[in-house]
């Protein structure tokens, strides 16, 4: 027999689990969008850009490479 307190505990546990799943899903979507955006930057051809824009995108590419190399070494 499940008491009222036990039911509340079960429901609370389910609510927390669902919230955690939703947060994980939202984080995954955010990371996926960031990855797509960064991939576009990495594929940019900077040869026809102004020197100022080319320098900006070279810096961004270096930052992306550094972040990705840190991430990949942390997961190994």
ABEGO torsion letter per residue (X at the ends): XBBAAAAAAAAAAAAAAAAAAAAAAAAAAAAAAAAAAAAAAAABBAAABBAAAAAAAAAAAAAAAAAAAAAAAAAX
